[in-house]
Amino acid sequence: MKAMKSADIRKLAPEEIRSKISDARDELMKLRFQQVTGQLTDTSHLNVLRKDIARMETILAEMLKTVAVEGEK
């Protein structure tokens, strides 16, 4: 699994980012189940996925804040 870069995330629309966050959370849940049952061999995917989710949420919050500030003007 390859980590998403911030520049790539910023090119997406907010709806696309929300969709990717949802997909990543689903995948994270599946990986956690695999880890608990002993099926997961490479646990580094968990950390990569968690950081991707945090990165996407941060960028989405920045986008929404920017839109709100511009809307006040």
PDB file with one MODEL, atoms N, CA, C and O in Angstrom:
MODEL        1
ATOM      1  N   MET A   1       0.839  -1.182   0.000  1.00  0.00           N
ATOM      2  CA  MET A   1       0.000   0.000   0.000  1.00  0.00           C
ATOM      3  C   MET A   1       0.877   1.237   0.000  1.00  0.00           C
ATOM      4  O   MET A   1       1.858   1.321   0.739  1.00  0.00           O
ATOM      5  N   LYS A   2       0.519   2.173  -0.820  1.00  0.00           N
ATOM      6  CA  LYS A   2       1.291   3.403  -0.946  1.00  0.00           C
ATOM      7  C   LYS A   2       0.527   4.545  -0.277  1.00  0.00           C
ATOM      8  O   LYS A   2      -0.679   4.691  -0.478  1.00  0.00           O
ATOM      9  N   ALA A   3       1.222   5.342   0.506  1.00  0.00           N
ATOM     10  CA  ALA A   3       0.595   6.469   1.189  1.00  0.00           C
ATOM     11  C   ALA A   3       0.222   7.554   0.188  1.00  0.00           C
ATOM     12  O   ALA A   3       0.940   7.796  -0.782  1.00  0.00           O
ATOM     13  N   MET A   4      -0.901   8.196   0.434  1.00  0.00           N
ATOM     14  CA  MET A   4      -1.334   9.303  -0.423  1.00  0.00           C
ATOM     15  C   MET A   4      -0.534  10.547  -0.057  1.00  0.00           C
ATOM     16  O   MET A   4      -0.255  10.800   1.114  1.00  0.00           O
ATOM     17  N   LYS A   5      -0.177  11.306  -1.062  1.00  0.00           N
ATOM     18  CA  LYS A   5       0.559  12.539  -0.826  1.00  0.00           C
ATOM     19  C   LYS A   5      -0.423  13.689  -0.643  1.00  0.00           C
ATOM     20  O   LYS A   5      -1.525  13.675  -1.191  1.00  0.00           O
ATOM     21  N   SER A   6      -0.011  14.675   0.131  1.00  0.00           N
ATOM     22  CA  SER A   6      -0.866  15.827   0.412  1.00  0.00           C
ATOM     23  C   SER A   6      -1.263  16.561  -0.868  1.00  0.00           C
ATOM     24  O   SER A   6      -2.406  16.995  -1.009  1.00  0.00           O
ATOM     25  N   ALA A   7      -0.332  16.697  -1.784  1.00  0.00           N
ATOM     26  CA  ALA A   7      -0.618  17.406  -3.036  1.00  0.00           C
ATOM     27  C   ALA A   7      -1.702  16.693  -3.832  1.00  0.00           C
ATOM     28  O   ALA A   7      -2.551  17.341  -4.445  1.00  0.00           O
ATOM     29  N   ASP A   8      -1.680  15.365  -3.825  1.00  0.00           N
ATOM     30  CA  ASP A   8      -2.704  14.600  -4.536  1.00  0.00           C
ATOM     31  C   ASP A   8      -4.071  14.768  -3.883  1.00  0.00           C
ATOM     32  O   ASP A   8      -5.087  14.855  -4.573  1.00  0.00           O
ATOM     33  N   ILE A   9      -4.094  14.814  -2.561  1.00  0.00           N
ATOM     34  CA  ILE A   9      -5.355  14.967  -1.839  1.00  0.00           C
ATOM     35  C   ILE A   9      -5.945  16.350  -2.093  1.00  0.00           C
ATOM     36  O   ILE A   9      -7.158  16.486  -2.256  1.00  0.00           O
ATOM     37  N   ARG A  10      -5.105  17.367  -2.127  1.00  0.00           N
ATOM     38  CA  ARG A  10      -5.583  18.741  -2.327  1.00  0.00           C
ATOM     39  C   ARG A  10      -6.217  18.942  -3.698  1.00  0.00           C
ATOM     40  O   ARG A  10      -7.018  19.860  -3.877  1.00  0.00           O
ATOM     41  N   LYS A  11      -5.873  18.102  -4.662  1.00  0.00           N
ATOM     42  CA  LYS A  11      -6.454  18.210  -6.004  1.00  0.00           C
ATOM     43  C   LYS A  11      -7.883  17.674  -6.051  1.00  0.00           C
ATOM     44  O   LYS A  11      -8.608  17.942  -7.010  1.00  0.00           O
ATOM     45  N   LEU A  12      -8.298  16.924  -5.035  1.00  0.00           N
ATOM     46  CA  LEU A  12      -9.619  16.302  -5.023  1.00  0.00           C
ATOM     47  C   LEU A  12     -10.678  17.269  -4.499  1.00  0.00           C
ATOM     48  O   LEU A  12     -10.379  18.208  -3.762  1.00  0.00           O
ATOM     49  N   ALA A  13     -11.913  17.016  -4.897  1.00  0.00           N
ATOM     50  CA  ALA A  13     -13.051  17.782  -4.377  1.00  0.00           C
ATOM     51  C   ALA A  13     -13.369  17.272  -2.973  1.00  0.00           C
ATOM     52  O   ALA A  13     -13.064  16.122  -2.656  1.00  0.00           O
ATOM     53  N   PRO A  14     -13.977  18.109  -2.127  1.00  0.00           N
ATOM     54  CA  PRO A  14     -14.311  17.670  -0.765  1.00  0.00           C
ATOM     55  C   PRO A  14     -15.145  16.384  -0.717  1.00  0.00           C
ATOM     56  O   PRO A  14     -14.952  15.557   0.174  1.00  0.00           O
ATOM     57  N   GLU A  15     -16.058  16.214  -1.655  1.00  0.00           N
ATOM     58  CA  GLU A  15     -16.889  15.006  -1.671  1.00  0.00           C
ATOM     59  C   GLU A  15     -16.037  13.769  -1.934  1.00  0.00           C
ATOM     60  O   GLU A  15     -16.265  12.709  -1.352  1.00  0.00           O
ATOM     61  N   GLU A  16     -15.051  13.918  -2.822  1.00  0.00           N
ATOM     62  CA  GLU A  16     -14.156  12.799  -3.122  1.00  0.00           C
ATOM     63  C   GLU A  16     -13.303  12.448  -1.903  1.00  0.00           C
ATOM     64  O   GLU A  16     -13.053  11.274  -1.629  1.00  0.00           O
ATOM     65  N   ILE A  17     -12.865  13.459  -1.184  1.00  0.00           N
ATOM     66  CA  ILE A  17     -12.057  13.224   0.013  1.00  0.00           C
ATOM     67  C   ILE A  17     -12.894  12.492   1.053  1.00  0.00           C
ATOM     68  O   ILE A  17     -12.416  11.544   1.677  1.00  0.00           O
ATOM     69  N   ARG A  18     -14.135  12.919   1.245  1.00  0.00           N
ATOM     70  CA  ARG A  18     -15.011  12.238   2.205  1.00  0.00           C
ATOM     71  C   ARG A  18     -15.195  10.769   1.822  1.00  0.00           C
ATOM     72  O   ARG A  18     -15.196   9.888   2.682  1.00  0.00           O
ATOM     73  N   SER A  19     -15.349  10.521   0.530  1.00  0.00           N
ATOM     74  CA  SER A  19     -15.512   9.150   0.051  1.00  0.00           C
ATOM     75  C   SER A  19     -14.258   8.325   0.325  1.00  0.00           C
ATOM     76  O   SER A  19     -14.346   7.178   0.763  1.00  0.00           O
ATOM     77  N   LYS A  20     -13.100   8.910   0.068  1.00  0.00           N
ATOM     78  CA  LYS A  20     -11.841   8.197   0.301  1.00  0.00           C
ATOM     79  C   LYS A  20     -11.624   7.941   1.794  1.00  0.00           C
ATOM     80  O   LYS A  20     -11.088   6.898   2.169  1.00  0.00           O
ATOM     81  N   ILE A  21     -12.032   8.879   2.644  1.00  0.00           N
ATOM     82  CA  ILE A  21     -11.920   8.682   4.091  1.00  0.00           C
ATOM     83  C   ILE A  21     -12.783   7.504   4.514  1.00  0.00           C
ATOM     84  O   ILE A  21     -12.347   6.651   5.287  1.00  0.00           O
ATOM     85  N   SER A  22     -13.995   7.460   4.011  1.00  0.00           N
ATOM     86  CA  SER A  22     -14.907   6.369   4.336  1.00  0.00           C
ATOM     87  C   SER A  22     -14.341   5.019   3.891  1.00  0.00           C
ATOM     88  O   SER A  22     -14.380   4.044   4.642  1.00  0.00           O
ATOM     89  N   ASP A  23     -13.821   4.971   2.678  1.00  0.00           N
ATOM     90  CA  ASP A  23     -13.224   3.732   2.162  1.00  0.00           C
ATOM     91  C   ASP A  23     -12.017   3.316   3.009  1.00  0.00           C
ATOM     92  O   ASP A  23     -11.842   2.135   3.311  1.00  0.00           O
ATOM     93  N   ALA A  24     -11.195   4.283   3.385  1.00  0.00           N
ATOM     94  CA  ALA A  24     -10.001   3.990   4.176  1.00  0.00           C
ATOM     95  C   ALA A  24     -10.382   3.484   5.565  1.00  0.00           C
ATOM     96  O   ALA A  24      -9.722   2.591   6.096  1.00  0.00           O
ATOM     97  N   ARG A  25     -11.433   4.038   6.157  1.00  0.00           N
ATOM     98  CA  ARG A  25     -11.883   3.574   7.472  1.00  0.00           C
ATOM     99  C   ARG A  25     -12.403   2.145   7.394  1.00  0.00           C
ATOM    100  O   ARG A  25     -12.156   1.341   8.293  1.00  0.00           O
ATOM    101  N   ASP A  26     -13.126   1.827   6.318  1.00  0.00           N
ATOM    102  CA  ASP A  26     -13.599   0.456   6.123  1.00  0.00           C
ATOM    103  C   ASP A  26     -12.420  -0.512   6.005  1.00  0.00           C
ATOM    104  O   ASP A  26     -12.419  -1.586   6.606  1.00  0.00           O
ATOM    105  N   GLU A  27     -11.427  -0.114   5.225  1.00  0.00           N
ATOM    106  CA  GLU A  27     -10.255  -0.964   5.049  1.00  0.00           C
ATOM    107  C   GLU A  27      -9.493  -1.126   6.360  1.00  0.00           C
ATOM    108  O   GLU A  27      -8.998  -2.211   6.667  1.00  0.00           O
ATOM    109  N   LEU A  28      -9.399  -0.037   7.136  1.00  0.00           N
ATOM    110  CA  LEU A  28      -8.720  -0.094   8.424  1.00  0.00           C
ATOM    111  C   LEU A  28      -9.429  -1.073   9.356  1.00  0.00           C
ATOM    112  O   LEU A  28      -8.775  -1.836  10.067  1.00  0.00           O
ATOM    113  N   MET A  29     -10.752  -1.054   9.358  1.00  0.00           N
ATOM    114  CA  MET A  29     -11.522  -1.970  10.195  1.00  0.00           C
ATOM    115  C   MET A  29     -11.249  -3.423   9.788  1.00  0.00           C
ATOM    116  O   MET A  29     -11.090  -4.290  10.648  1.00  0.00           O
ATOM    117  N   LYS A  30     -11.196  -3.687   8.482  1.00  0.00           N
ATOM    118  CA  LYS A  30     -10.916  -5.042   7.998  1.00  0.00           C
ATOM    119  C   LYS A  30      -9.518  -5.490   8.401  1.00  0.00           C
ATOM    120  O   LYS A  30      -9.310  -6.641   8.784  1.00  0.00           O
ATOM    121  N   LEU A  31      -8.554  -4.565   8.310  1.00  0.00           N
ATOM    122  CA  LEU A  31      -7.189  -4.910   8.698  1.00  0.00           C
ATOM    123  C   LEU A  31      -7.092  -5.185  10.200  1.00  0.00           C
ATOM    124  O   LEU A  31      -6.345  -6.068  10.622  1.00  0.00           O
ATOM    125  N   ARG A  32      -7.836  -4.440  10.998  1.00  0.00           N
ATOM    126  CA  ARG A  32      -7.827  -4.679  12.446  1.00  0.00           C
ATOM    127  C   ARG A  32      -8.376  -6.062  12.767  1.00  0.00           C
ATOM    128  O   ARG A  32      -7.838  -6.765  13.622  1.00  0.00           O
ATOM    129  N   PHE A  33      -9.457  -6.457  12.076  1.00  0.00           N
ATOM    130  CA  PHE A  33     -10.007  -7.795  12.281  1.00  0.00           C
ATOM    131  C   PHE A  33      -8.992  -8.855  11.888  1.00  0.00           C
ATOM    132  O   PHE A  33      -8.844  -9.864  12.578  1.00  0.00           O
ATOM    133  N   GLN A  34      -8.292  -8.630  10.779  1.00  0.00           N
ATOM    134  CA  GLN A  34      -7.276  -9.584  10.347  1.00  0.00           C
ATOM    135  C   GLN A  34      -6.148  -9.683  11.372  1.00  0.00           C
ATOM    136  O   GLN A  34      -5.602 -10.761  11.609  1.00  0.00           O
ATOM    137  N   GLN A  35      -5.808  -8.552  11.974  1.00  0.00           N
ATOM    138  CA  GLN A  35      -4.746  -8.558  12.971  1.00  0.00           C
ATOM    139  C   GLN A  35      -5.169  -9.352  14.208  1.00  0.00           C
ATOM    140  O   GLN A  35      -4.383 -10.127  14.753  1.00  0.00           O
ATOM    141  N   VAL A  36      -6.397  -9.156  14.639  1.00  0.00           N
ATOM    142  CA  VAL A  36      -6.890  -9.843  15.829  1.00  0.00           C
ATOM    143  C   VAL A  36      -6.963 -11.355  15.595  1.00  0.00           C
ATOM    144  O   VAL A  36      -6.667 -12.144  16.492  1.00  0.00           O
ATOM    145  N   THR A  37      -7.357 -11.745  14.390  1.00  0.00           N
ATOM    146  CA  THR A  37      -7.478 -13.176  14.096  1.00  0.00           C
ATOM    147  C   THR A  37      -6.150 -13.802  13.693  1.00  0.00           C
ATOM    148  O   THR A  37      -6.086 -15.010  13.464  1.00  0.00           O
ATOM    149  N   GLY A  38      -5.095 -13.011  13.603  1.00  0.00           N
ATOM    150  CA  GLY A  38      -3.775 -13.529  13.283  1.00  0.00           C
ATOM    151  C   GLY A  38      -3.516 -13.714  11.797  1.00  0.00           C
ATOM    152  O   GLY A  38      -2.536 -14.359  11.425  1.00  0.00           O
ATOM    153  N   GLN A  39      -4.361 -13.169  10.944  1.00  0.00           N
ATOM    154  CA  GLN A  39      -4.204 -13.322   9.499  1.00  0.00           C
ATOM    155  C   GLN A  39      -3.325 -12.233   8.885  1.00  0.00           C
ATOM    156  O   GLN A  39      -2.820 -12.403   7.775  1.00  0.00           O
ATOM    157  N   LEU A  40      -3.141 -11.135   9.580  1.00  0.00           N
ATOM    158  CA  LEU A  40      -2.378 -10.016   9.048  1.00  0.00           C
ATOM    159  C   LEU A  40      -0.889 -10.227   9.311  1.00  0.00           C
ATOM    160  O   LEU A  40      -0.461 -10.362  10.457  1.00  0.00           O
ATOM    161  N   THR A  41      -0.108 -10.254   8.233  1.00  0.00           N
ATOM    162  CA  THR A  41       1.328 -10.474   8.402  1.00  0.00           C
ATOM    163  C   THR A  41       2.107  -9.163   8.403  1.00  0.00           C
ATOM    164  O   THR A  41       3.112  -9.051   9.106  1.00  0.00           O
ATOM    165  N   ASP A  42       1.671  -8.181   7.641  1.00  0.00           N
ATOM    166  CA  ASP A  42       2.386  -6.906   7.554  1.00  0.00           C
ATOM    167  C   ASP A  42       1.563  -5.824   8.255  1.00  0.00           C
ATOM    168  O   ASP A  42       0.641  -5.254   7.670  1.00  0.00           O
ATOM    169  N   THR A  43       1.902  -5.555   9.493  1.00  0.00           N
ATOM    170  CA  THR A  43       1.119  -4.613  10.290  1.00  0.00           C
ATOM    171  C   THR A  43       1.427  -3.157   9.960  1.00  0.00           C
ATOM    172  O   THR A  43       0.761  -2.256  10.471  1.00  0.00           O
ATOM    173  N   SER A  44       2.418  -2.913   9.119  1.00  0.00           N
ATOM    174  CA  SER A  44       2.743  -1.532   8.769  1.00  0.00           C
ATOM    175  C   SER A  44       1.607  -0.868   7.989  1.00  0.00           C
ATOM    176  O   SER A  44       1.505   0.359   7.968  1.00  0.00           O
ATOM    177  N   HIS A  45       0.756  -1.667   7.351  1.00  0.00           N
ATOM    178  CA  HIS A  45      -0.388  -1.113   6.624  1.00  0.00           C
ATOM    179  C   HIS A  45      -1.330  -0.354   7.563  1.00  0.00           C
ATOM    180  O   HIS A  45      -1.958   0.625   7.160  1.00  0.00           O
ATOM    181  N   LEU A  46      -1.425  -0.803   8.799  1.00  0.00           N
ATOM    182  CA  LEU A  46      -2.290  -0.124   9.765  1.00  0.00           C
ATOM    183  C   LEU A  46      -1.828   1.313   9.995  1.00  0.00           C
ATOM    184  O   LEU A  46      -2.636   2.241   9.971  1.00  0.00           O
ATOM    185  N   ASN A  47      -0.533   1.493  10.216  1.00  0.00           N
ATOM    186  CA  ASN A  47       0.004   2.833  10.466  1.00  0.00           C
ATOM    187  C   ASN A  47      -0.124   3.730   9.246  1.00  0.00           C
ATOM    188  O   ASN A  47      -0.478   4.903   9.368  1.00  0.00           O
ATOM    189  N   VAL A  48       0.162   3.184   8.071  1.00  0.00           N
ATOM    190  CA  VAL A  48       0.061   3.965   6.838  1.00  0.00           C
ATOM    191  C   VAL A  48      -1.376   4.431   6.639  1.00  0.00           C
ATOM    192  O   VAL A  48      -1.621   5.589   6.300  1.00  0.00           O
ATOM    193  N   LEU A  49      -2.313   3.533   6.849  1.00  0.00           N
ATOM    194  CA  LEU A  49      -3.721   3.858   6.649  1.00  0.00           C
ATOM    195  C   LEU A  49      -4.208   4.890   7.664  1.00  0.00           C
ATOM    196  O   LEU A  49      -4.949   5.808   7.314  1.00  0.00           O
ATOM    197  N   ARG A  50      -3.789   4.737   8.922  1.00  0.00           N
ATOM    198  CA  ARG A  50      -4.195   5.705   9.942  1.00  0.00           C
ATOM    199  C   ARG A  50      -3.668   7.098   9.608  1.00  0.00           C
ATOM    200  O   ARG A  50      -4.380   8.090   9.766  1.00  0.00           O
ATOM    201  N   LYS A  51      -2.435   7.170   9.152  1.00  0.00           N
ATOM    202  CA  LYS A  51      -1.850   8.466   8.806  1.00  0.00           C
ATOM    203  C   LYS A  51      -2.513   9.068   7.570  1.00  0.00           C
ATOM    204  O   LYS A  51      -2.686  10.284   7.488  1.00  0.00           O
ATOM    205  N   ASP A  52      -2.885   8.222   6.606  1.00  0.00           N
ATOM    206  CA  ASP A  52      -3.603   8.704   5.425  1.00  0.00           C
ATOM    207  C   ASP A  52      -4.946   9.310   5.818  1.00  0.00           C
ATOM    208  O   ASP A  52      -5.329  10.371   5.325  1.00  0.00           O
ATOM    209  N   ILE A  53      -5.657   8.623   6.711  1.00  0.00           N
ATOM    210  CA  ILE A  53      -6.959   9.125   7.158  1.00  0.00           C
ATOM    211  C   ILE A  53      -6.783  10.476   7.848  1.00  0.00           C
ATOM    212  O   ILE A  53      -7.530  11.416   7.575  1.00  0.00           O
ATOM    213  N   ALA A  54      -5.812  10.572   8.729  1.00  0.00           N
ATOM    214  CA  ALA A  54      -5.561  11.837   9.437  1.00  0.00           C
ATOM    215  C   ALA A  54      -5.193  12.945   8.460  1.00  0.00           C
ATOM    216  O   ALA A  54      -5.653  14.079   8.602  1.00  0.00           O
ATOM    217  N   ARG A  55      -4.363  12.621   7.465  1.00  0.00           N
ATOM    218  CA  ARG A  55      -3.951  13.609   6.462  1.00  0.00           C
ATOM    219  C   ARG A  55      -5.162  14.106   5.679  1.00  0.00           C
ATOM    220  O   ARG A  55      -5.312  15.307   5.458  1.00  0.00           O
ATOM    221  N   MET A  56      -6.027  13.180   5.258  1.00  0.00           N
ATOM    222  CA  MET A  56      -7.206  13.572   4.488  1.00  0.00           C
ATOM    223  C   MET A  56      -8.168  14.406   5.321  1.00  0.00           C
ATOM    224  O   MET A  56      -8.731  15.384   4.829  1.00  0.00           O
ATOM    225  N   GLU A  57      -8.360  14.020   6.593  1.00  0.00           N
ATOM    226  CA  GLU A  57      -9.253  14.792   7.457  1.00  0.00           C
ATOM    227  C   GLU A  57      -8.721  16.205   7.698  1.00  0.00           C
ATOM    228  O   GLU A  57      -9.495  17.162   7.734  1.00  0.00           O
ATOM    229  N   THR A  58      -7.422  16.337   7.862  1.00  0.00           N
ATOM    230  CA  THR A  58      -6.813  17.647   8.079  1.00  0.00           C
ATOM    231  C   THR A  58      -6.982  18.543   6.858  1.00  0.00           C
ATOM    232  O   THR A  58      -7.345  19.713   6.984  1.00  0.00           O
ATOM    233  N   ILE A  59      -6.720  17.996   5.689  1.00  0.00           N
ATOM    234  CA  ILE A  59      -6.845  18.780   4.459  1.00  0.00           C
ATOM    235  C   ILE A  59      -8.302  19.152   4.209  1.00  0.00           C
ATOM    236  O   ILE A  59      -8.592  20.265   3.771  1.00  0.00           O
ATOM    237  N   LEU A  60      -9.221  18.228   4.485  1.00  0.00           N
ATOM    238  CA  LEU A  60     -10.647  18.516   4.323  1.00  0.00           C
ATOM    239  C   LEU A  60     -11.070  19.645   5.262  1.00  0.00           C
ATOM    240  O   LEU A  60     -11.823  20.533   4.861  1.00  0.00           O
ATOM    241  N   ALA A  61     -10.598  19.619   6.496  1.00  0.00           N
ATOM    242  CA  ALA A  61     -10.930  20.677   7.453  1.00  0.00           C
ATOM    243  C   ALA A  61     -10.379  22.019   6.986  1.00  0.00           C
ATOM    244  O   ALA A  61     -11.042  23.046   7.126  1.00  0.00           O
ATOM    245  N   GLU A  62      -9.168  22.015   6.431  1.00  0.00           N
ATOM    246  CA  GLU A  62      -8.586  23.253   5.900  1.00  0.00           C
ATOM    247  C   GLU A  62      -9.426  23.801   4.759  1.00  0.00           C
ATOM    248  O   GLU A  62      -9.675  25.004   4.676  1.00  0.00           O
ATOM    249  N   MET A  63      -9.863  22.899   3.874  1.00  0.00           N
ATOM    250  CA  MET A  63     -10.692  23.322   2.734  1.00  0.00           C
ATOM    251  C   MET A  63     -12.002  23.937   3.209  1.00  0.00           C
ATOM    252  O   MET A  63     -12.419  24.988   2.723  1.00  0.00           O
ATOM    253  N   LEU A  64     -12.641  23.277   4.156  1.00  0.00           N
ATOM    254  CA  LEU A  64     -13.924  23.769   4.651  1.00  0.00           C
ATOM    255  C   LEU A  64     -13.757  25.092   5.389  1.00  0.00           C
ATOM    256  O   LEU A  64     -14.621  25.965   5.299  1.00  0.00           O
ATOM    257  N   LYS A  65     -12.655  25.249   6.118  1.00  0.00           N
ATOM    258  CA  LYS A  65     -12.393  26.507   6.819  1.00  0.00           C
ATOM    259  C   LYS A  65     -12.164  27.628   5.818  1.00  0.00           C
ATOM    260  O   LYS A  65     -12.649  28.742   6.015  1.00  0.00           O
ATOM    261  N   THR A  66     -11.439  27.349   4.756  1.00  0.00           N
ATOM    262  CA  THR A  66     -11.173  28.347   3.727  1.00  0.00           C
ATOM    263  C   THR A  66     -12.478  28.792   3.063  1.00  0.00           C
ATOM    264  O   THR A  66     -12.686  29.982   2.827  1.00  0.00           O
ATOM    265  N   VAL A  67     -13.342  27.843   2.769  1.00  0.00           N
ATOM    266  CA  VAL A  67     -14.625  28.152   2.140  1.00  0.00           C
ATOM    267  C   VAL A  67     -15.474  28.993   3.088  1.00  0.00           C
ATOM    268  O   VAL A  67     -16.141  29.929   2.645  1.00  0.00           O
ATOM    269  N   ALA A  68     -15.463  28.683   4.370  1.00  0.00           N
ATOM    270  CA  ALA A  68     -16.255  29.432   5.348  1.00  0.00           C
ATOM    271  C   ALA A  68     -15.743  30.866   5.481  1.00  0.00           C
ATOM    272  O   ALA A  68     -16.538  31.802   5.565  1.00  0.00           O
ATOM    273  N   VAL A  69     -14.425  31.041   5.501  1.00  0.00           N
ATOM    274  CA  VAL A  69     -13.843  32.376   5.635  1.00  0.00           C
ATOM    275  C   VAL A  69     -14.141  33.207   4.383  1.00  0.00           C
ATOM    276  O   VAL A  69     -14.470  34.388   4.486  1.00  0.00           O
ATOM    277  N   GLU A  70     -14.027  32.596   3.211  1.00  0.00           N
ATOM    278  CA  GLU A  70     -14.331  33.326   1.987  1.00  0.00           C
ATOM    279  C   GLU A  70     -15.805  33.652   1.879  1.00  0.00           C
ATOM    280  O   GLU A  70     -16.178  34.647   1.258  1.00  0.00           O
ATOM    281  N   GLY A  71     -16.647  32.826   2.477  1.00  0.00           N
ATOM    282  CA  GLY A  71     -18.091  33.076   2.450  1.00  0.00           C
ATOM    283  C   GLY A  71     -18.485  34.250   3.325  1.00  0.00           C
ATOM    284  O   GLY A  71     -19.512  34.886   3.088  1.00  0.00           O
ATOM    285  N   GLU A  72     -17.677  34.542   4.337  1.00  0.00           N
ATOM    286  CA  GLU A  72     -17.968  35.674   5.236  1.00  0.00           C
ATOM    287  C   GLU A  72     -17.653  37.012   4.615  1.00  0.00           C
ATOM    288  O   GLU A  72     -18.158  38.042   5.062  1.00  0.00           O
ATOM    289  N   LYS A  73     -16.825  37.009   3.592  1.00  0.00           N
ATOM    290  CA  LYS A  73     -16.410  38.273   2.989  1.00  0.00           C
ATOM    291  C   LYS A  73     -17.479  38.836   2.095  1.00  0.00           C
ATOM    292  O   LYS A  73     -17.294  39.900   1.505  1.00  0.00           O
TER     293      LYS A  73
ENDMDL
END
